[in-house]
Amino acid sequence: MDAVIFDFDGVILDSEPEHHEAFETLFERNGIPFSETPQTMTGIPARKLIPMVAGKAGITLSAEKIAAMDRQRDEIYLDLILHRATLLPGALEMLQSLKRARIKIALASSSNDRLLQAILPRVGLFGVFDAVIGGDHVPHGKPNPDIFLKAAEALGVPPNGCVVIEDANAGVQAARAAGMKVLMVRNGRIVQDKDNATAFVESLVGLTPAFLQSL
């Protein structure tokens, strides 16, 4: 194991209710019906989810409107998360143990880079990761492998030397498509396909670099 690549929402940050609430508010303000659940939204970048939801309502949005709504959604979400941000149990300890073991770590999230750079300092994780890859850094989001391959490239390690920690099925699929081992962490808000992961754990509490190495 040369590196560990973390998903963010639902793995490190307990933020999925805020993501969902931000989208609910966004579409309500723009007069577009919204019926997505956390399950159907997980892993989809906002810039793709916005036209997808609008399309279901028979509404076609211009590129300019999508970009404007994407920025609006970021503002709504940041206002929510910066007042509620909570790290999930075991996440900080896991990151610290990997740093002590001198194992490279990256963050690979469907959230865009602007959001990540705003949130990380507020939750005490500024400068912790050796690489931070937002969903806007790659052409195709999860379940495509692009974001994990980009993270491995940024770390300077081969894909088969990486372990990915994910909670969503799309993220697990992306990691496997990238040729990486993947540890799935339980997320009670979504339906998870445990069989596609290399291993499954209830939480990050008590996990060690040696456990990840054993994968």
C-alpha positions in Angstrom: 0.0 0.0 0.0 1.6 3.2 -1.2 -1.4 5.6 -0.5 -4.9 5.9 0.9 -7.5 7.9 -1.0 -10.5 9.2 1.0 -14.0 10.2 -0.2 -15.2 13.1 1.8 -18.9 13.3 2.4 -20.1 10.3 4.4 -16.6 9.1 5.1 -14.8 12.0 6.8 -17.5 14.7 7.0 -21.1 14.1 8.2 -22.5 16.4 5.6 -25.0 14.4 3.5 -28.2 16.0 5.1 -26.8 19.4 4.3 -26.1 18.4 0.7 -29.7 17.3 0.3 -31.1 20.3 2.0 -29.1 22.6 -0.1 -30.4 21.0 -3.3 -34.0 21.1 -2.0 -33.6 24.9 -1.3 -31.9 25.5 -4.7 -34.7 23.9 -6.8 -37.4 25.4 -4.7 -36.0 28.9 -5.3 -35.8 28.2 -9.0 -39.3 26.7 -9.3 -38.1 23.2 -10.3 -39.7 20.1 -8.8 -37.2 18.1 -6.7 -37.8 14.5 -5.5 -34.2 13.0 -5.4 -33.1 11.0 -2.3 -29.6 10.8 -0.8 -29.4 7.4 -2.5 -30.0 8.8 -6.0 -27.8 11.8 -5.5 -24.7 10.3 -3.9 -21.5 10.8 -5.9 -23.1 13.0 -8.7 -21.5 16.4 -9.1 -23.9 19.4 -8.8 -23.1 20.5 -12.3 -24.6 17.2 -13.6 -27.3 16.8 -11.0 -28.9 20.2 -11.8 -29.6 19.5 -15.5 -30.6 15.9 -14.6 -33.3 17.0 -12.1 -34.5 19.8 -14.5 -34.7 17.3 -17.3 -37.0 15.0 -15.3 -39.4 18.0 -15.0 -39.2 18.6 -18.8 -37.0 21.7 -18.3 -33.9 22.4 -20.4 -31.4 24.7 -18.8 -28.7 26.7 -20.6 -25.1 26.2 -19.7 -25.1 29.7 -18.2 -28.2 28.8 -16.0 -26.6 25.6 -14.9 -23.4 27.4 -13.9 -25.4 30.1 -12.0 -27.4 27.5 -10.1 -24.2 25.6 -9.3 -22.8 28.7 -7.7 -26.0 29.3 -5.9 -26.1 25.8 -4.6 -22.5 26.2 -3.3 -23.5 29.3 -1.3 -26.5 27.6 0.2 -24.5 24.5 1.1 -21.6 26.5 2.6 -23.9 28.5 4.8 -25.4 25.2 6.2 -22.2 23.2 6.5 -20.0 25.8 8.0 -22.3 26.1 11.0 -22.9 22.3 11.4 -19.7 20.6 10.1 -18.9 17.5 12.1 -16.2 14.9 11.4 -17.4 11.3 11.5 -16.1 9.0 14.3 -12.6 7.7 13.8 -11.8 9.9 10.7 -9.4 12.3 12.3 -7.6 9.5 14.2 -7.3 7.4 10.9 -5.8 10.4 9.1 -3.3 11.1 11.9 -2.2 7.4 12.1 -1.6 7.4 8.3 0.5 10.6 8.6 2.5 9.1 11.5 3.1 6.0 9.3 4.3 8.3 6.5 1.7 6.9 4.1 0.5 9.4 1.4 -3.2 10.4 1.7 -5.5 12.1 -0.8 -9.0 13.5 -0.8 -11.1 12.6 -3.9 -14.6 14.2 -3.7 -17.4 14.9 -6.0 -17.7 18.3 -4.4 -15.9 21.0 -6.3 -12.6 22.4 -5.3 -13.9 25.7 -4.1 -16.2 24.0 -1.6 -13.4 21.7 -0.4 -10.9 24.5 0.1 -13.5 26.5 2.1 -14.5 23.6 4.3 -11.2 21.9 5.1 -9.8 24.7 7.3 -13.1 25.0 9.2 -12.9 21.3 10.2 -9.2 21.3 11.1 -8.0 19.5 8.0 -6.2 22.2 6.1 -2.9 20.9 4.8 -3.5 17.4 6.0 -3.9 15.8 2.6 -1.0 15.4 0.2 -3.5 16.0 -2.7 -7.1 17.3 -2.9 -9.0 16.4 -6.0 -12.5 18.0 -6.5 -15.1 16.7 -8.9 -14.4 19.7 -11.2 -10.9 18.4 -11.7 -12.0 15.5 -13.9 -14.3 15.2 -17.0 -16.3 12.3 -15.7 -17.6 11.7 -12.1 -18.1 8.5 -10.2 -18.7 5.6 -11.1 -16.1 6.5 -13.7 -12.5 6.0 -12.3 -11.2 9.4 -13.4 -11.1 11.0 -9.9 -9.2 8.2 -8.3 -6.8 7.9 -11.2 -6.2 11.7 -10.9 -5.5 11.3 -7.2 -3.0 8.5 -7.7 -1.3 10.6 -10.4 -1.1 13.6 -8.1 0.4 11.4 -5.3 2.9 9.8 -7.7 1.8 6.3 -6.9 0.5 3.5 -9.1 -3.3 2.7 -8.9 -2.7 -0.8 -7.7 -0.8 0.6 -4.7 -3.8 2.6 -3.5 -6.6 1.8 -1.0 -9.8 3.9 -1.4 -12.1 4.5 1.5 -15.7 5.1 0.3 -19.3 4.8 1.5 -21.3 5.1 -1.8 -21.8 2.4 -4.4 -20.7 4.7 -7.2 -17.5 5.4 -5.4 -16.8 1.8 -4.9 -17.4 1.1 -8.6 -15.1 3.9 -9.5 -12.3 2.6 -7.3 -12.6 -0.9 -8.6 -12.6 0.4 -12.2 -9.4 2.3 -11.3 -7.8 -1.0 -10.2 -7.7 -0.1 -6.5 -8.7 -1.9 -3.4 -11.6 -0.3 -1.7 -12.8 -0.3 1.9 -16.5 0.5 2.3 -17.7 2.3 5.4 -21.3 1.9 6.6 -23.6 4.7 5.8 -27.1 4.2 7.3 -28.7 6.8 5.0 -28.1 4.9 1.8 -28.4 1.4 0.4 -24.9 -0.1 0.1 -23.7 -2.9 -2.1 -21.1 -4.5 0.3 -20.2 -7.3 -2.1 -18.5 -5.1 -4.6 -16.0 -3.7 -2.0 -12.8 -5.4 -0.9 -13.9 -5.1 2.7 -16.7 -3.5 4.7 -16.5 -1.8 8.2 -19.1 -0.3 10.5 -16.9 2.9 11.0 -13.4 4.1 10.9 -13.1 3.9 14.7 -10.0 1.8 15.7 -8.8 1.2 12.2 -5.0 1.2 11.7 -2.7 1.5 8.7 -1.9 -2.2 9.3 -5.5 -3.1 8.7 -5.5 -1.2 5.4 -2.2 -2.8 4.4 -3.9 -6.2 4.9 -6.4 -5.5 2.2 
